[in-house]
Amino acid sequence: MIEIYTDGAYNPVTQQGGWGAVIIENGDKRVFSGTVAHTTNNRMEITAAMEGLQHVPRDAEVTVYTDSQYLFGCMARGWERKANRDLWEKLDKAAAQHRVEWSWIDQNIPNAHQKEAHNLATAQINRTEPAAANTGELTHIDTAGRPRMVDISAKPDTEREAVAKCNVRMQAATFDTIKKGKIAKGDVLTVAQLAGIMGAKQTPFLIPLCHPLLIAEAKIEFKLDDANNSVEVTATVKSTGKTGVEMEALTATAVAALTIYDMCKAIDRGITIDNIRMVRKSGGKSGTIELP
């Protein structure tokens, strides 16, 4: 039996949210936490449970402890979910991979693990150190102005995940031909899927100063938008290591999209690729960050 103690926190002044999860498995303890901007307390409670479940082995017997009546009621008592449907969908998907029992903890009854989860969450909304992106310093440039690969040897290994997306837009006839699998060069989406995975693996050879990483999983998914004749490409990359996999996810997305273009350009020179962006990353000191 694995126990997961979760909690969420929110600062209404800064609109900064934090979550914490404490996992107890075979006597060993692991802790995870993260922060999200422009959120709510309820979203952080859901996120804490989702993150905790994503960090345990598949098909595990799990008890999730929470002091949130909102989370417990929706997951254990069938309360109506009127908001946060995007996160509920993700939590349901994570919970479906395990045998989960939900347990509510009264805040007035002391519990060391629940208190630790609470402290992890509140620490995230009270962080005072500036994020690396806001320091004005370029970490890939040394004091002499020369390029360098950042030294990450002192950083701890953590489970990391990055999700990137983009859109490939085309003529209606091209879109219909892809759906029917009649492109002369072959099955466009299958080939693009393979290309995206290969792109993730080749990232350190394409982007200067990227660290070679041991990728645990690289997944390419497509969503066909009939109304706009476009293909949404989503790349998810996971790893356990000292640095993130954002560049791997972005590269995978771009390579998959370029492959779609290459296989269809003979019949549609006007194909466009746009809005390549990160939508989510987790792991490391900055925890979980979700972007629009």
TITOR-836823 format. One record per residue (C-alpha): x negated, y negated, z negated; residue in three letters. Coordinates in Angstrom, 1 decimal. Layout:
N
<<X Y Z> "Ala">
...
END
This chain:
292
<<0.0 0.0 0.0> "Met">
<<-1.3 -3.5 1.0> "Ile">
<<-0.2 -6.5 -1.0> "Glu">
<<0.0 -10.0 0.7> "Ile">
<<0.5 -13.1 -1.5> "Tyr">
<<1.5 -16.1 0.5> "Thr">
<<2.2 -19.8 0.0> "Asp">
<<2.7 -23.0 2.0> "Gly">
<<2.2 -26.6 1.1> "Ala">
<<3.0 -30.0 2.7> "Tyr">
<<2.0 -33.6 2.1> "Asn">
<<4.9 -35.9 3.2> "Pro">
<<2.6 -38.9 3.3> "Val">
<<0.1 -37.5 5.7> "Thr">
<<2.4 -35.0 7.3> "Gln">
<<-0.4 -32.5 6.8> "Gln">
<<0.5 -28.9 6.0> "Gly">
<<-1.5 -26.0 4.6> "Gly">
<<-1.0 -22.3 4.1> "Trp">
<<-2.8 -19.6 2.1> "Gly">
<<-2.7 -15.8 2.1> "Ala">
<<-4.3 -13.4 -0.4> "Val">
<<-4.6 -9.8 0.8> "Ile">
<<-5.2 -7.0 -1.7> "Ile">
<<-6.1 -3.7 0.0> "Glu">
<<-7.6 -0.7 -1.8> "Asn">
<<-8.8 -2.9 -4.6> "Gly">
<<-10.5 -5.3 -2.2> "Asp">
<<-9.4 -8.9 -1.8> "Lys">
<<-9.5 -11.1 1.3> "Arg">
<<-8.3 -14.7 1.5> "Val">
<<-7.3 -16.8 4.5> "Phe">
<<-6.1 -20.4 4.8> "Ser">
<<-5.5 -23.1 7.3> "Gly">
<<-4.0 -26.5 8.1> "Thr">
<<-1.5 -27.8 10.6> "Val">
<<-0.7 -31.4 11.4> "Ala">
<<2.8 -32.9 11.7> "His">
<<4.6 -29.9 10.2> "Thr">
<<7.0 -29.1 7.3> "Thr">
<<6.7 -27.1 4.1> "Asn">
<<9.1 -24.4 5.5> "Asn">
<<6.9 -23.9 8.6> "Arg">
<<3.9 -23.5 6.3> "Met">
<<5.7 -20.8 4.3> "Glu">
<<6.5 -18.9 7.5> "Ile">
<<2.9 -19.4 8.8> "Thr">
<<1.4 -18.0 5.7> "Ala">
<<3.3 -14.8 5.9> "Ala">
<<2.7 -14.5 9.6> "Met">
<<-1.1 -15.0 9.2> "Glu">
<<-1.2 -12.5 6.4> "Gly">
<<0.5 -9.8 8.4> "Leu">
<<-1.8 -10.4 11.4> "Gln">
<<-4.8 -9.7 9.2> "His">
<<-3.9 -6.2 8.1> "Val">
<<-4.2 -2.9 10.1> "Pro">
<<-1.4 -2.0 12.4> "Arg">
<<1.4 0.3 11.0> "Asp">
<<0.4 -0.5 7.4> "Ala">
<<2.7 -0.2 4.5> "Glu">
<<2.8 -3.8 3.2> "Val">
<<4.5 -5.8 0.5> "Thr">
<<4.7 -9.5 1.1> "Val">
<<5.1 -11.7 -2.0> "Tyr">
<<6.4 -15.3 -1.7> "Thr">
<<7.9 -17.9 -4.0> "Asp">
<<9.8 -19.4 -1.1> "Ser">
<<13.5 -18.8 -1.3> "Gln">
<<13.7 -19.9 2.3> "Tyr">
<<11.3 -17.3 3.6> "Leu">
<<12.6 -14.5 1.4> "Phe">
<<16.2 -15.2 2.2> "Gly">
<<15.7 -15.2 5.9> "Cys">
<<13.5 -12.1 6.0> "Met">
<<15.1 -10.0 3.3> "Ala">
<<18.7 -11.2 2.9> "Arg">
<<19.7 -12.1 6.4> "Gly">
<<20.0 -15.9 6.0> "Trp">
<<20.8 -17.8 9.1> "Glu">
<<17.7 -19.3 10.8> "Arg">
<<18.8 -22.7 11.9> "Lys">
<<15.3 -24.1 12.6> "Ala">
<<11.7 -23.1 13.2> "Asn">
<<12.8 -20.4 15.7> "Arg">
<<9.4 -20.4 17.4> "Asp">
<<7.7 -19.3 14.1> "Leu">
<<10.4 -16.9 13.2> "Trp">
<<9.8 -15.1 16.5> "Glu">
<<6.1 -14.8 15.8> "Lys">
<<6.7 -13.6 12.3> "Leu">
<<9.2 -11.0 13.5> "Asp">
<<6.7 -9.8 16.0> "Lys">
<<4.0 -9.5 13.3> "Ala">
<<6.3 -7.8 10.8> "Ala">
<<7.5 -5.3 13.5> "Ala">
<<3.9 -3.9 13.6> "Gln">
<<4.1 -2.7 10.0> "His">
<<6.4 -1.3 7.3> "Arg">
<<7.1 -4.4 5.4> "Val">
<<8.9 -5.0 2.1> "Glu">
<<9.6 -8.6 1.0> "Trp">
<<9.4 -9.6 -2.6> "Ser">
<<10.2 -12.9 -4.2> "Trp">
<<8.1 -14.2 -7.0> "Ile">
<<9.5 -16.7 -9.6> "Asp">
<<7.2 -19.7 -9.8> "Gln">
<<7.7 -19.8 -13.6> "Asn">
<<6.2 -16.3 -14.0> "Ile">
<<2.3 -16.5 -13.8> "Pro">
<<0.7 -14.4 -11.1> "Asn">
<<-3.0 -14.8 -10.4> "Ala">
<<-2.9 -13.8 -6.7> "His">
<<0.1 -16.0 -6.0> "Gln">
<<-1.6 -18.9 -7.8> "Lys">
<<-4.7 -18.3 -5.6> "Glu">
<<-2.5 -18.4 -2.5> "Ala">
<<-1.0 -21.7 -3.8> "His">
<<-4.4 -23.2 -4.5> "Asn">
<<-5.6 -22.2 -1.0> "Leu">
<<-2.6 -23.9 0.6> "Ala">
<<-2.8 -27.1 -1.4> "Thr">
<<-6.6 -27.3 -0.9> "Ala">
<<-5.9 -27.6 2.8> "Gln">
<<-3.6 -30.6 2.5> "Ile">
<<-6.0 -32.3 0.1> "Asn">
<<-9.1 -31.9 2.2> "Arg">
<<-11.2 -35.1 2.2> "Thr">
<<-14.1 -34.0 4.4> "Glu">
<<-13.8 -35.3 8.0> "Pro">
<<-13.3 -32.8 10.8> "Ala">
<<-16.4 -32.2 13.0> "Ala">
<<-14.5 -33.7 16.0> "Ala">
<<-14.1 -37.0 14.2> "Asn">
<<-17.7 -37.6 13.0> "Thr">
<<-18.9 -39.1 16.2> "Gly">
<<-21.8 -36.7 16.3> "Glu">
<<-22.4 -34.4 19.3> "Leu">
<<-23.6 -31.1 17.7> "Thr">
<<-25.1 -29.9 21.0> "His">
<<-27.5 -32.8 21.1> "Ile">
<<-30.5 -32.9 18.7> "Asp">
<<-32.0 -36.1 17.2> "Thr">
<<-34.2 -36.6 20.2> "Ala">
<<-31.3 -36.5 22.6> "Gly">
<<-32.2 -33.0 23.9> "Arg">
<<-29.6 -30.3 24.4> "Pro">
<<-29.6 -27.4 21.9> "Arg">
<<-27.5 -24.3 21.0> "Met">
<<-26.0 -24.9 17.6> "Val">
<<-27.5 -22.8 14.8> "Asp">
<<-24.5 -20.8 13.4> "Ile">
<<-26.6 -18.2 11.4> "Ser">
<<-25.5 -19.5 8.0> "Ala">
<<-21.8 -19.4 8.8> "Lys">
<<-19.7 -16.5 7.5> "Pro">
<<-18.0 -14.0 9.8> "Asp">
<<-14.3 -14.5 10.0> "Thr">
<<-11.5 -13.2 12.2> "Glu">
<<-10.9 -15.7 15.0> "Arg">
<<-8.3 -16.2 17.7> "Glu">
<<-7.7 -18.7 20.4> "Ala">
<<-4.7 -19.1 22.7> "Val">
<<-4.9 -21.2 25.9> "Ala">
<<-2.4 -21.9 28.6> "Lys">
<<-2.1 -23.5 32.1> "Cys">
<<0.4 -23.7 34.9> "Asn">
<<0.0 -22.7 38.6> "Val">
<<2.6 -24.4 40.8> "Arg">
<<3.4 -23.5 44.4> "Met">
<<6.0 -23.5 47.1> "Gln">
<<9.2 -21.5 46.6> "Ala">
<<8.3 -19.1 49.4> "Ala">
<<4.9 -18.4 47.9> "Thr">
<<6.4 -17.8 44.5> "Phe">
<<9.0 -15.4 46.0> "Asp">
<<6.2 -13.5 47.8> "Thr">
<<4.2 -13.0 44.6> "Ile">
<<7.3 -11.8 42.8> "Lys">
<<8.0 -9.2 45.6> "Lys">
<<4.3 -8.1 45.6> "Gly">
<<3.9 -8.8 49.3> "Lys">
<<0.8 -11.0 49.2> "Ile">
<<-1.6 -9.6 51.8> "Ala">
<<-4.6 -9.5 49.5> "Lys">
<<-2.7 -7.2 47.0> "Gly">
<<-1.0 -7.4 43.6> "Asp">
<<-1.7 -11.0 42.7> "Val">
<<-0.9 -10.9 39.0> "Leu">
<<-2.7 -7.7 38.2> "Thr">
<<-5.9 -8.9 39.9> "Val">
<<-5.6 -12.3 38.1> "Ala">
<<-5.2 -10.4 34.8> "Gln">
<<-8.4 -8.5 35.4> "Leu">
<<-10.2 -11.7 36.5> "Ala">
<<-9.1 -13.6 33.4> "Gly">
<<-10.4 -10.9 31.1> "Ile">
<<-13.7 -10.8 33.0> "Met">
<<-13.9 -14.6 32.8> "Gly">
<<-13.6 -14.5 29.0> "Ala">
<<-16.5 -12.0 28.8> "Lys">
<<-18.6 -14.1 31.2> "Gln">
<<-18.1 -17.4 29.4> "Thr">
<<-21.6 -17.8 27.9> "Pro">
<<-23.0 -17.4 31.4> "Phe">
<<-20.8 -20.1 32.8> "Leu">
<<-20.7 -22.7 30.1> "Ile">
<<-24.1 -24.0 28.9> "Pro">
<<-25.0 -23.5 25.2> "Leu">
<<-22.0 -21.2 24.5> "Cys">
<<-22.9 -18.4 22.1> "His">
<<-22.6 -14.8 23.4> "Pro">
<<-19.8 -13.2 21.4> "Leu">
<<-18.5 -9.7 20.8> "Leu">
<<-14.9 -10.0 22.0> "Ile">
<<-12.5 -7.7 20.2> "Ala">
<<-9.5 -8.5 22.5> "Glu">
<<-8.8 -10.5 25.7> "Ala">
<<-5.3 -10.6 26.9> "Lys">
<<-3.8 -12.4 29.9> "Ile">
<<0.0 -12.8 30.2> "Glu">
<<2.2 -14.5 32.8> "Phe">
<<5.6 -16.2 32.6> "Lys">
<<7.4 -16.7 35.9> "Leu">
<<9.3 -20.0 36.0> "Asp">
<<11.9 -19.6 38.8> "Asp">
<<13.2 -23.1 38.4> "Ala">
<<9.9 -24.8 39.0> "Asn">
<<8.2 -22.1 41.2> "Asn">
<<5.3 -21.9 38.8> "Ser">
<<3.4 -19.2 36.9> "Val">
<<2.4 -20.0 33.3> "Glu">
<<-0.8 -18.3 32.4> "Val">
<<-1.5 -17.5 28.7> "Thr">
<<-4.9 -16.2 27.5> "Ala">
<<-5.4 -14.8 24.0> "Thr">
<<-8.9 -14.0 22.9> "Val">
<<-9.9 -12.5 19.5> "Lys">
<<-13.2 -11.9 17.8> "Ser">
<<-14.8 -11.5 14.4> "Thr">
<<-17.8 -13.7 14.1> "Gly">
<<-19.4 -17.0 13.2> "Lys">
<<-18.0 -19.2 15.9> "Thr">
<<-14.6 -19.6 17.6> "Gly">
<<-13.4 -18.3 20.9> "Val">
<<-11.7 -21.4 22.3> "Glu">
<<-14.0 -21.6 25.3> "Met">
<<-13.4 -17.9 26.1> "Glu">
<<-9.7 -18.5 26.1> "Ala">
<<-9.9 -21.6 28.2> "Leu">
<<-12.2 -19.9 30.7> "Thr">
<<-10.0 -16.9 30.9> "Ala">
<<-7.0 -19.1 31.6> "Thr">
<<-8.8 -21.0 34.3> "Ala">
<<-10.3 -18.0 36.0> "Val">
<<-6.9 -16.2 36.1> "Ala">
<<-5.3 -19.3 37.6> "Ala">
<<-8.1 -19.7 40.2> "Leu">
<<-7.6 -16.1 41.2> "Thr">
<<-3.9 -16.7 41.9> "Ile">
<<-4.9 -19.7 44.0> "Tyr">
<<-7.5 -17.7 45.9> "Asp">
<<-5.2 -14.8 46.7> "Met">
<<-2.4 -17.1 47.9> "Cys">
<<-4.2 -20.0 49.5> "Lys">
<<-3.8 -18.5 53.0> "Ala">
<<-0.1 -19.1 52.9> "Ile">
<<0.0 -22.1 50.6> "Asp">
<<-2.8 -24.7 50.6> "Arg">
<<-0.8 -26.9 48.3> "Gly">
<<-1.0 -24.7 45.2> "Ile">
<<-1.9 -26.8 42.1> "Thr">
<<-3.3 -25.8 38.7> "Ile">
<<-2.6 -28.2 35.8> "Asp">
<<-2.3 -28.7 32.1> "Asn">
<<-5.1 -26.3 31.1> "Ile">
<<-5.1 -26.6 27.3> "Arg">
<<-5.6 -25.0 23.9> "Met">
<<-2.3 -24.3 22.1> "Val">
<<-3.6 -22.5 19.0> "Arg">
<<-6.8 -21.4 17.2> "Lys">
<<-7.3 -19.7 13.9> "Ser">
<<-10.3 -18.6 11.8> "Gly">
<<-13.3 -20.4 10.5> "Gly">
<<-13.5 -23.4 8.2> "Lys">
<<-10.8 -25.3 10.0> "Ser">
<<-8.3 -22.5 9.6> "Gly">
<<-5.2 -22.5 11.9> "Thr">
<<-4.6 -25.4 14.2> "Ile">
<<-1.5 -25.5 16.5> "Glu">
<<-1.4 -28.0 19.3> "Leu">
<<1.6 -29.3 21.4> "Pro">
END
